[in-house]
Amino acid sequence: MKYIFVTGGVVSGLGKGITAASLGRLLKARGIRVTMQKLDPYLNIDPGTMNPYQHGEIFVTDDGAETDLDLGHYERFIDESLSKNSNVTSGRIYWSVIQKERRGDYQGGTVQVIPHITNEVKDFIRKDKVGYDVAIIEIGGTIGDIEALPIIEATRQFAAEVGRKNCLFIHVTLVPFLSASQEQKTKPTQHSVKDLLSLGIQPDIIVCRSEIDIGYDLKAKIALFCNVPVNCVIANLDLPILYEIPLALEKEGLAEIVCQRFELEASEPDLSTWIDMVDTLKNPKREARIAIVGKYAALRDAYLSIVESLVHGGAANQSSIAIEWIDSDDVTDQTAHELFSDVDGILVPGGFGVRGIEGKIEAARYARQNKIPYFGICLGMQIAIVEFARHVMGYQEANSVEFAPDTPYPVITLTRVSGQKANDRFGGTMRLGQYPCVIDEQSKAYACYQASLIYERHRHRYEVNNEYREALIAAGLVLSGVSPDDHLVEIIELPDHPWYIACQFHPEFKSRPNRPHPLFTGFVAVSLARQANARS
């Protein structure tokens, strides 16, 4: 088993996750079995209760783990489903050690950062790695962060235990360009590597993020001062399309260096489908204008997987995607026409809390009445049902009990479901992870999936109230996807609408650039068709 640790220096947000995921794609293209893991230094048990404005979206795995958004990048790039052990926080590590101490596992000994915390980190690194050739492990934060020190120390120990021939360190740094002097500066990288060396780790490869190209002379200077071969200084430049990055790093020789270092028997890289996909993204024939109506519209990372899934669906239709970011607080019956008259489709994503709900309901109403393709995801399905109950069925005070506990028409309510995950902070439960769904073969959803049984990932507490199912159906709503026991509504649609589909699950978590999710592909296709009809 070979281990690659990816650290970051100088500033946060340099793209360690994309660098790690890109390397994973390049190794997998060589026939190497790859898995990935993220070690996050923050003390939350997981990011599940963190505000999206602080941490971006919460990515959910098949087994119901609420994880860092980087795991979405990992899955999209290496096209592998990850697990709860693929994202480990310091909070989870400390909690595990404290529980062991309470149980008496340490036999009354003094519990310390070394060896107890570092041993726990190393145990998590070893978990779920059977059947793979290479594990790529990203360490969150920036070298020098206090909370990351035990994790860095654990990786130093781990490298010594498995042997340096089985372990490799990649350090991602910044080479800034100073416009005033028209110079690129290597000093931040030198200092960052010096900090890493002070912690006992010599990087084997240095990946340099930069706005402009890094020439040989700069690479040679970094190599000299940071004690690495010049070919192990890799340029990672800003690129307009995210999925170009693996191809750029392939030209830099990153994967080849790794294979040589580990003496891996690798086949010639097959990147043909990836190259075709990138070519389609760079040369679209059309453009679809999609409105995303959300309460976190000011932070695009809150809807990262949705944005990427739209890009995937666009590529499948040889189209680019122009997103109109709409704050749901801004949507009213007076502003809806101005906001949505020029869009080809409206997407309402998930979320929690009452803020912006009425704006989302108005967006669903406008899409329904004006025959604009509508895609509701999770909360987007729930508000579509609330809107339908209010304006089609005449239940003016219909609502979800999440937002109006005393509503006389609770069309969305809490429903106990087997397998829900307890959440102590909120005193409730959530349906998390992958669940099955049976699709009506006469529905538009079936036309997208071409399958009657699917599995999708969930993250929510509230469900369609079964007491209103018959009334909803009688009023014209189609419940096109349900759980195998017919207890839970998973997909709804309107038969007299070009494309009005909403789902209780999060399809964006399973979309891949080389395997777009069928609902996103279908949504973009119908949006483009509406655009073409409008022009003709």
NUTOR-771992 format. One record per residue (C-alpha): residue number from 1; residue in one letter; x, y, z. Coordinates in steps of 0.5 Angstrom, whole numbers. Layout:
<atoms>
ATOM marro vexgu  east north    up
ATOM   NUM     a     X     Y     Z
...
</atoms>
This chain:
<atoms>
ATOM marro vexgu  east north    up
ATOM     1     m     0     0     0
ATOM     2     k     3     7    -2
ATOM     3     y     1    13     2
ATOM     4     i     1    20    -1
ATOM     5     f     0    26     4
ATOM     6     v    -2    33     1
ATOM     7     t    -1    39     5
ATOM     8     g    -2    47     4
ATOM     9     g     2    53     5
ATOM    10     v     2    60     5
ATOM    11     v    -5    61     5
ATOM    12     s   -12    57     5
ATOM    13     g   -16    56    -1
ATOM    14     l   -10    54    -6
ATOM    15     g   -14    48    -8
ATOM    16     k   -10    42    -5
ATOM    17     g   -17    38    -6
ATOM    18     i   -17    39   -13
ATOM    19     t    -9    38   -14
ATOM    20     a   -11    31   -10
ATOM    21     a   -17    29   -14
ATOM    22     s   -13    31   -20
ATOM    23     l    -7    26   -18
ATOM    24     g   -12    21   -17
ATOM    25     r   -16    22   -24
ATOM    26     l    -9    21   -27
ATOM    27     l    -7    15   -23
ATOM    28     k   -13    12   -24
ATOM    29     a   -12    13   -32
ATOM    30     r    -6     9   -31
ATOM    31     g   -10     3   -28
ATOM    32     i    -8     4   -21
ATOM    33     r   -13     3   -16
ATOM    34     v   -14    10   -12
ATOM    35     t   -18    12    -6
ATOM    36     m   -18    19    -2
ATOM    37     q   -19    21     5
ATOM    38     k   -19    28     8
ATOM    39     l   -16    30    15
ATOM    40     d   -19    36    17
ATOM    41     p   -16    40    24
ATOM    42     y   -23    43    26
ATOM    43     l   -26    41    32
ATOM    44     n   -33    40    30
ATOM    45     i   -35    32    30
ATOM    46     d   -37    33    23
ATOM    47     p   -39    39    18
ATOM    48     g   -46    37    19
ATOM    49     t   -48    43    23
ATOM    50     m   -44    48    20
ATOM    51     n   -47    54    17
ATOM    52     p   -45    54     9
ATOM    53     y   -43    61     9
ATOM    54     q   -37    59    14
ATOM    55     h   -36    52    10
ATOM    56     g   -39    51     4
ATOM    57     e   -44    45     2
ATOM    58     i   -44    39     6
ATOM    59     f   -43    33     2
ATOM    60     v   -46    27     4
ATOM    61     t   -43    20     2
ATOM    62     d   -47    13     1
ATOM    63     d   -47    11     8
ATOM    64     g   -49    18    11
ATOM    65     a   -43    21    13
ATOM    66     e   -44    29    13
ATOM    67     t   -37    31    10
ATOM    68     d   -33    37     7
ATOM    69     l   -34    39     0
ATOM    70     d   -27    37    -2
ATOM    71     l   -30    30    -2
ATOM    72     g   -35    32    -8
ATOM    73     h   -29    34   -12
ATOM    74     y   -25    27   -10
ATOM    75     e   -32    23   -12
ATOM    76     r   -33    27   -18
ATOM    77     f   -25    26   -21
ATOM    78     i   -24    19   -19
ATOM    79     d   -31    17   -20
ATOM    80     e   -31    12   -14
ATOM    81     s   -36    13    -8
ATOM    82     l   -33    14    -1
ATOM    83     s   -35    13     6
ATOM    84     k   -35    16    13
ATOM    85     n   -28    14    14
ATOM    86     s   -26    19     8
ATOM    87     n   -27    25    12
ATOM    88     v   -24    25    19
ATOM    89     t   -24    32    24
ATOM    90     s   -20    33    30
ATOM    91     g   -26    33    33
ATOM    92     r   -28    26    32
ATOM    93     i   -21    24    33
ATOM    94     y   -21    27    40
ATOM    95     w   -28    25    41
ATOM    96     s   -26    18    40
ATOM    97     v   -20    18    45
ATOM    98     i   -24    21    50
ATOM    99     q   -29    15    49
ATOM   100     k   -24    10    50
ATOM   101     e   -21    14    56
ATOM   102     r   -28    14    59
ATOM   103     r   -29     6    58
ATOM   104     g   -22     5    61
ATOM   105     d   -18     3    55
ATOM   106     y   -12     6    57
ATOM   107     q   -12     3    64
ATOM   108     g   -11     9    68
ATOM   109     g    -6    12    64
ATOM   110     t    -5    19    63
ATOM   111     v    -8    21    56
ATOM   112     q    -3    25    52
ATOM   113     v    -3    28    45
ATOM   114     i     3    24    43
ATOM   115     p     2    18    43
ATOM   116     h    -6    17    44
ATOM   117     i    -8    23    39
ATOM   118     t    -3    21    34
ATOM   119     n    -4    14    34
ATOM   120     e   -12    15    33
ATOM   121     v   -10    19    27
ATOM   122     k    -6    14    24
ATOM   123     d   -11     9    26
ATOM   124     f   -16    13    22
ATOM   125     i   -11    13    16
ATOM   126     r   -11     6    16
ATOM   127     k   -18     4    16
ATOM   128     d   -22     2     9
ATOM   129     k   -16     2     5
ATOM   130     v   -16    -6     3
ATOM   131     g   -16    -7    -4
ATOM   132     y   -13     0    -6
ATOM   133     d    -6     1    -9
ATOM   134     v    -5     8    -7
ATOM   135     a    -9    12    -2
ATOM   136     i    -9    20    -3
ATOM   137     i   -10    24     4
ATOM   138     e   -11    31     4
ATOM   139     i    -9    35    11
ATOM   140     g   -14    41    11
ATOM   141     g   -12    48    13
ATOM   142     t    -5    51    12
ATOM   143     i     2    49    15
ATOM   144     g     3    53    22
ATOM   145     d    -4    52    24
ATOM   146     i    -4    50    31
ATOM   147     e   -10    45    31
ATOM   148     a    -7    42    25
ATOM   149     l     0    40    29
ATOM   150     p    -2    33    32
ATOM   151     i    -5    31    25
ATOM   152     i     2    33    22
ATOM   153     e     6    30    27
ATOM   154     a     2    23    26
ATOM   155     t     3    23    19
ATOM   156     r    11    24    20
ATOM   157     q    11    18    25
ATOM   158     f     6    14    20
ATOM   159     a    12    16    14
ATOM   160     a    17    13    19
ATOM   161     e    13     7    20
ATOM   162     v    11     5    13
ATOM   163     g    18     7    10
ATOM   164     r    19    13     6
ATOM   165     k    19     8     0
ATOM   166     n    12     7     1
ATOM   167     c    10    15     3
ATOM   168     l    10    21    -1
ATOM   169     f     9    28     1
ATOM   170     i     6    34    -4
ATOM   171     h     6    41    -1
ATOM   172     v     2    46    -5
ATOM   173     t     4    53    -4
ATOM   174     l     3    60    -7
ATOM   175     v     8    63   -12
ATOM   176     p     5    70   -12
ATOM   177     f     5    75   -18
ATOM   178     l     7    83   -16
ATOM   179     s     4    87   -21
ATOM   180     a     7    93   -18
ATOM   181     s    14    90   -20
ATOM   182     q    12    85   -25
ATOM   183     e    15    80   -21
ATOM   184     q    14    73   -19
ATOM   185     k    16    71   -12
ATOM   186     t    18    65    -9
ATOM   187     k    20    67    -2
ATOM   188     p    13    65     1
ATOM   189     t    14    58    -2
ATOM   190     q    21    58     1
ATOM   191     h    18    60     8
ATOM   192     s    12    55     8
ATOM   193     v    17    49     6
ATOM   194     k    22    51    12
ATOM   195     d    16    51    17
ATOM   196     l    14    44    14
ATOM   197     l    21    42    15
ATOM   198     s    21    44    22
ATOM   199     l    16    39    24
ATOM   200     g    20    34    21
ATOM   201     i    17    33    14
ATOM   202     q    21    34     8
ATOM   203     p    16    35     2
ATOM   204     d    18    30    -4
ATOM   205     i    14    35    -9
ATOM   206     i    12    42    -9
ATOM   207     v     6    44   -13
ATOM   208     c     6    52   -14
ATOM   209     r     0    55   -15
ATOM   210     s     0    61   -20
ATOM   211     e    -4    66   -24
ATOM   212     i     2    66   -29
ATOM   213     d     7    61   -32
ATOM   214     i    13    59   -28
ATOM   215     g    19    58   -32
ATOM   216     y    25    54   -31
ATOM   217     d    29    59   -27
ATOM   218     l    24    60   -22
ATOM   219     k    23    52   -21
ATOM   220     a    30    51   -21
ATOM   221     k    31    57   -15
ATOM   222     i    25    53   -11
ATOM   223     a    28    47   -12
ATOM   224     l    35    49   -10
ATOM   225     f    32    53    -3
ATOM   226     c    27    47    -2
ATOM   227     n    31    41    -3
ATOM   228     v    27    37    -8
ATOM   229     p    29    36   -16
ATOM   230     v    27    41   -21
ATOM   231     n    23    36   -24
ATOM   232     c    19    35   -18
ATOM   233     v    17    43   -18
ATOM   234     i    10    43   -21
ATOM   235     a     6    49   -24
ATOM   236     n    -1    49   -23
ATOM   237     l    -4    55   -26
ATOM   238     d   -11    58   -26
ATOM   239     l   -15    55   -31
ATOM   240     p   -22    57   -34
ATOM   241     i   -25    50   -33
ATOM   242     l   -24    46   -27
ATOM   243     y   -23    39   -31
ATOM   244     e   -17    42   -35
ATOM   245     i   -13    41   -29
ATOM   246     p   -11    34   -29
ATOM   247     l    -9    35   -36
ATOM   248     a    -5    41   -34
ATOM   249     l    -2    37   -29
ATOM   250     e    -1    31   -33
ATOM   251     k     3    35   -38
ATOM   252     e     8    37   -32
ATOM   253     g     9    30   -31
ATOM   254     l     6    29   -24
ATOM   255     a     3    22   -24
ATOM   256     e     9    20   -28
ATOM   257     i    14    22   -22
ATOM   258     v     9    19   -17
ATOM   259     c     9    12   -21
ATOM   260     q    17    12   -21
ATOM   261     r    18    14   -14
ATOM   262     f    13     8   -12
ATOM   263     e    16     4   -17
ATOM   264     l     9     2   -19
ATOM   265     e     7    -2   -25
ATOM   266     a     2     3   -29
ATOM   267     s    -1     2   -36
ATOM   268     e     0     8   -41
ATOM   269     p    -5    13   -38
ATOM   270     d   -12    13   -42
ATOM   271     l   -15    20   -41
ATOM   272     s   -19    20   -48
ATOM   273     t   -26    21   -45
ATOM   274     w   -23    26   -40
ATOM   275     i   -20    30   -46
ATOM   276     d   -27    29   -50
ATOM   277     m   -31    32   -44
ATOM   278     v   -26    38   -43
ATOM   279     d   -26    39   -50
ATOM   280     t   -34    39   -50
ATOM   281     l   -34    44   -44
ATOM   282     k   -29    49   -48
ATOM   283     n   -33    49   -54
ATOM   284     p   -40    49   -53
ATOM   285     k   -45    49   -58
ATOM   286     r   -51    53   -54
ATOM   287     e   -52    56   -47
ATOM   288     a   -57    55   -42
ATOM   289     r   -59    60   -37
ATOM   290     i   -61    57   -31
ATOM   291     a   -63    61   -24
ATOM   292     i   -61    58   -18
ATOM   293     v   -66    61   -12
ATOM   294     g   -63    60    -6
ATOM   295     k   -62    63     1
ATOM   296     y   -54    62     1
ATOM   297     a   -53    65    -6
ATOM   298     a   -48    70    -4
ATOM   299     l   -43    64    -3
ATOM   300     r   -43    60    -9
ATOM   301     d   -39    54    -5
ATOM   302     a   -46    53    -1
ATOM   303     y   -48    50    -8
ATOM   304     l   -42    47   -11
ATOM   305     s   -44    40   -13
ATOM   306     i   -51    43   -16
ATOM   307     v   -47    48   -20
ATOM   308     e   -42    42   -22
ATOM   309     s   -48    37   -24
ATOM   310     l   -51    43   -28
ATOM   311     v   -44    43   -32
ATOM   312     h   -44    36   -33
ATOM   313     g   -51    36   -35
ATOM   314     g   -49    42   -40
ATOM   315     a   -43    38   -43
ATOM   316     a   -48    32   -44
ATOM   317     n   -52    37   -48
ATOM   318     q   -46    40   -51
ATOM   319     s   -48    47   -48
ATOM   320     s   -45    51   -43
ATOM   321     i   -49    54   -37
ATOM   322     a   -50    61   -35
ATOM   323     i   -52    61   -28
ATOM   324     e   -57    67   -25
ATOM   325     w   -56    67   -18
ATOM   326     i   -62    69   -14
ATOM   327     d   -63    71    -7
ATOM   328     s   -69    68    -5
ATOM   329     d   -71    74     0
ATOM   330     d   -71    78    -7
ATOM   331     v   -77    74   -10
ATOM   332     t   -84    76    -9
ATOM   333     d   -90    76   -14
ATOM   334     q   -88    83   -16
ATOM   335     t   -81    81   -18
ATOM   336     a   -81    74   -20
ATOM   337     h   -83    76   -28
ATOM   338     e   -77    81   -28
ATOM   339     l   -72    76   -25
ATOM   340     f   -74    70   -29
ATOM   341     s   -77    72   -35
ATOM   342     d   -70    71   -39
ATOM   343     v   -68    64   -36
ATOM   344     d   -69    58   -39
ATOM   345     g   -70    54   -33
ATOM   346     i   -71    55   -25
ATOM   347     l   -67    50   -20
ATOM   348     v   -69    51   -12
ATOM   349     p   -64    47    -8
ATOM   350     g   -64    44    -1
ATOM   351     g   -63    48     5
ATOM   352     f   -65    49    13
ATOM   353     g   -69    54    16
ATOM   354     v   -75    59    15
ATOM   355     r   -71    65    12
ATOM   356     g   -73    66     4
ATOM   357     i   -78    60     4
ATOM   358     e   -83    65     1
ATOM   359     g   -79    67    -4
ATOM   360     k   -77    60    -6
ATOM   361     i   -85    58    -6
ATOM   362     e   -86    64   -11
ATOM   363     a   -81    62   -16
ATOM   364     a   -84    55   -16
ATOM   365     r   -91    58   -17
ATOM   366     y   -88    62   -23
ATOM   367     a   -84    56   -26
ATOM   368     r   -91    52   -26
ATOM   369     q   -95    58   -28
ATOM   370     n   -91    60   -34
ATOM   371     k   -89    53   -36
ATOM   372     i   -81    54   -35
ATOM   373     p   -77    48   -33
ATOM   374     y   -77    47   -26
ATOM   375     f   -72    43   -22
ATOM   376     g   -73    42   -14
ATOM   377     i   -68    39   -10
ATOM   378     c   -70    36    -3
ATOM   379     l   -73    43     0
ATOM   380     g   -74    45    -7
ATOM   381     m   -79    39    -7
ATOM   382     q   -82    41    -1
ATOM   383     i   -84    48    -3
ATOM   384     a   -86    46    -9
ATOM   385     i   -92    41    -6
ATOM   386     v   -93    47    -1
ATOM   387     e   -94    52    -7
ATOM   388     f   -99    47   -10
ATOM   389     a  -103    46    -4
ATOM   390     r  -104    53    -3
ATOM   391     h  -105    55   -11
ATOM   392     v  -108    49   -14
ATOM   393     m  -112    46    -8
ATOM   394     g  -114    52    -5
ATOM   395     y  -110    51     2
ATOM   396     q  -108    58     3
ATOM   397     e  -105    56    10
ATOM   398     a  -101    50     7
ATOM   399     n   -94    50    10
ATOM   400     s   -89    45    13
ATOM   401     v   -89    44    20
ATOM   402     e   -81    46    20
ATOM   403     f   -83    53    18
ATOM   404     a   -90    53    21
ATOM   405     p   -91    48    27
ATOM   406     d   -99    50    28
ATOM   407     t  -101    50    20
ATOM   408     p  -108    47    19
ATOM   409     y  -105    44    13
ATOM   410     p   -98    41    14
ATOM   411     v   -97    38     8
ATOM   412     i   -90    37    10
ATOM   413     t   -88    34    17
ATOM   414     l   -84    30    21
ATOM   415     t   -84    22    19
ATOM   416     r   -80    17    23
ATOM   417     v   -76    13    18
ATOM   418     s   -72     7    19
ATOM   419     g   -64     8    19
ATOM   420     q   -65    16    21
ATOM   421     k   -59    19    24
ATOM   422     a   -60    22    31
ATOM   423     n   -58    29    32
ATOM   424     d   -57    31    39
ATOM   425     r   -56    39    37
ATOM   426     f   -63    39    34
ATOM   427     g   -66    34    38
ATOM   428     g   -69    31    32
ATOM   429     t   -67    26    27
ATOM   430     m   -64    26    19
ATOM   431     r   -65    21    13
ATOM   432     l   -58    21    11
ATOM   433     g   -55    17     6
ATOM   434     q   -57    12     0
ATOM   435     y   -64    10     0
ATOM   436     p   -68     6    -6
ATOM   437     c   -73     9   -10
ATOM   438     v   -78     6   -14
ATOM   439     i   -80    10   -21
ATOM   440     d   -87    10   -24
ATOM   441     e   -85     7   -31
ATOM   442     q   -90    12   -35
ATOM   443     s   -87    18   -32
ATOM   444     k   -82    23   -34
ATOM   445     a   -77    21   -29
ATOM   446     y   -77    14   -31
ATOM   447     a   -75    17   -38
ATOM   448     c   -69    20   -35
ATOM   449     y   -67    14   -31
ATOM   450     q   -69     9   -36
ATOM   451     a   -69     5   -29
ATOM   452     s   -75     3   -25
ATOM   453     l   -71     2   -18
ATOM   454     i   -65     7   -17
ATOM   455     y   -61     9   -10
ATOM   456     e   -60    16    -8
ATOM   457     r   -57    20    -3
ATOM   458     h   -61    24     2
ATOM   459     r   -60    29     8
ATOM   460     h   -67    32    11
ATOM   461     r   -71    31    17
ATOM   462     y   -78    33    14
ATOM   463     e   -82    28     9
ATOM   464     v   -89    29     5
ATOM   465     n   -95    28     9
ATOM   466     n   -98    22     7
ATOM   467     e  -105    24    10
ATOM   468     y  -105    29     4
ATOM   469     r  -103    24    -2
ATOM   470     e  -109    22    -4
ATOM   471     a  -111    30    -5
ATOM   472     l  -105    32    -8
ATOM   473     i  -106    26   -13
ATOM   474     a  -113    28   -14
ATOM   475     a  -111    35   -16
ATOM   476     g  -106    33   -21
ATOM   477     l  -100    32   -18
ATOM   478     v   -96    25   -20
ATOM   479     l   -92    22   -15
ATOM   480     s   -87    19   -20
ATOM   481     g   -82    16   -15
ATOM   482     v   -83    13    -8
ATOM   483     s   -80     8    -3
ATOM   484     p   -80     1    -4
ATOM   485     d   -85     0     2
ATOM   486     d   -89     6    -1
ATOM   487     h   -89    10     5
ATOM   488     l   -84    16     3
ATOM   489     v   -85    20    -3
ATOM   490     e   -79    21    -7
ATOM   491     i   -80    24   -14
ATOM   492     i   -86    29   -16
ATOM   493     e   -88    32   -23
ATOM   494     l   -93    35   -26
ATOM   495     p   -96    32   -33
ATOM   496     d   -98    38   -36
ATOM   497     h   -92    42   -36
ATOM   498     p   -86    41   -40
ATOM   499     w   -81    39   -34
ATOM   500     y   -83    40   -27
ATOM   501     i   -80    35   -23
ATOM   502     a   -77    35   -16
ATOM   503     c   -74    30   -12
ATOM   504     q   -73    29    -4
ATOM   505     f   -66    27    -5
ATOM   506     h   -60    30    -7
ATOM   507     p   -58    28   -14
ATOM   508     e   -52    33   -15
ATOM   509     f   -48    28   -10
ATOM   510     k   -48    22   -15
ATOM   511     s   -46    26   -22
ATOM   512     r   -40    26   -25
ATOM   513     p   -37    30   -31
ATOM   514     n   -36    23   -35
ATOM   515     r   -43    20   -32
ATOM   516     p   -47    26   -31
ATOM   517     h   -53    25   -27
ATOM   518     p   -60    24   -31
ATOM   519     l   -64    29   -28
ATOM   520     f   -59    34   -29
ATOM   521     t   -58    32   -36
ATOM   522     g   -66    32   -37
ATOM   523     f   -67    39   -34
ATOM   524     v   -62    42   -38
ATOM   525     a   -64    39   -45
ATOM   526     v   -71    41   -43
ATOM   527     s   -69    48   -42
ATOM   528     l   -65    48   -48
ATOM   529     a   -71    46   -52
ATOM   530     r   -75    52   -49
ATOM   531     q   -70    57   -51
ATOM   532     a   -70    54   -58
ATOM   533     n   -78    54   -58
ATOM   534     a   -78    61   -56
ATOM   535     r   -73    64   -61
ATOM   536     s   -77    60   -67
</atoms>
